[in-house]
Amino acid sequence: MSKILFISTVTLMFLACSMTSGKSEVISSESSTPGGGIILKKFDPLIITGDFDGDKKIDTITQYIGSKYKKIVFDSIVDPNKNHWDIVENWHFNRGTDLRVTINKPQIKDINLGASQGLYCLINIGDNNSDKKDEIALVVDNLDASNLNTCKIFSICNGQWKIMKEFGVNEDSFNYTDMKPKVFSEIKSYLEHKDNNWLYKNYQLTEFINPDTIAKMEKLKLEKCN
């Protein structure tokens, strides 16, 4: 069973521990508002727990936004809802922002996801392929104007993260009406947990053009890895 929490200071402490073990070069945070009237928002990382390497111990996975240019962790990022989009893009590209997913195991390298605004979701989907390790599913909040996106499922294989499956999703599944950001444990219509099974559907552009081409959800089956 997975657990998802919002974290801030705890995340920075966790990353600092990773850094001291040689896993990460990130060593500090930037929380001050830059000049030019740019409005920032607090970056609230997601965290999940599970046995991701099969050692029968609880592991912790989280996300952070660092920089390719500096040894820094951003605990605040530009707010896409309160700035023009070109300002949002320039803020990220000028700072070389780099989204990473990290586990509290120094020997396992981070998942490097490049420039983005964070993750829409970070989900522990359990041990889908019966290899005694939990897998994770994630969708990146890309720096683009498209609703087309990709869900990626990762597993630790031979001591490092490996993509086990990728399929298309529509970002409309992440819309919400509440003021408080929603934490997603499923991706509506594309990755759902029903009757102790994970079901998935690959979104295709043809669905938007012709609704008759909408595929049915099918049982998720992943291959085993070492």
C-alpha positions, 0 to 999 in steps of 0.5 A: 500500500502506498502513502503520499504526503506533501513535504517541504523542509523534510524534503530538503533534509532528505536531499541533504542526506543523499548529497552527503552520501555522494548521491546528489550534488544538490546542497541548498535551496532558493526561496527568495522572490527574484526581481522583475515582478515574477510571482513564485509559488511554493514547490510542494514535492510528493513522497511515496513509500514502499519496498521498491528494491525488494529488500523487505524494508520500507523505502522513500521516494520523492521529487525535487527540482534542481539546476543543471547550472548550480548546486541548488534545490528550488523550494519555490518556482514560478507560478504558471497561474500568475505569470505570462507563459513566456515568463514561466518558460524563461524562468525555468530555462534560465535556471536550467531547472532539472526535475528528478525523482530520488530514492533514499538509497545512495547507490541508486541513481535519480530518475532525471526528467529534465526541465518541467514544473514537477509531477502531476502524479507519483504513484506506488502501483505495488508489485505488478510483475511478482518480482517482490518489488513495488513499481512506480507510475509518474506523469511529468508536468511538462513545459508545454501547452499540449494536453497530450502526455505520457505515463511512465512506469519504472522499476528497479532492475539490476540496482537502477531504475528502468522504464517498464512501460509507457502509454499516452494520457490526457492531462484533463485527467488531472483537472480539479476544482478545489483550491487545494491541489489534489494528490492523485492516486490514479489517472482517471480513464488511463490508470485505475485500480479496480478489484485488486488489479491495475487497468490502463488505456493508451491515449491516442490523438485519434480519440480526440478526432474520432470518439469511436476509436476510444480504446478499452482499459485492459489489465496492466501486466509488466515483465519481470526484471532482475 
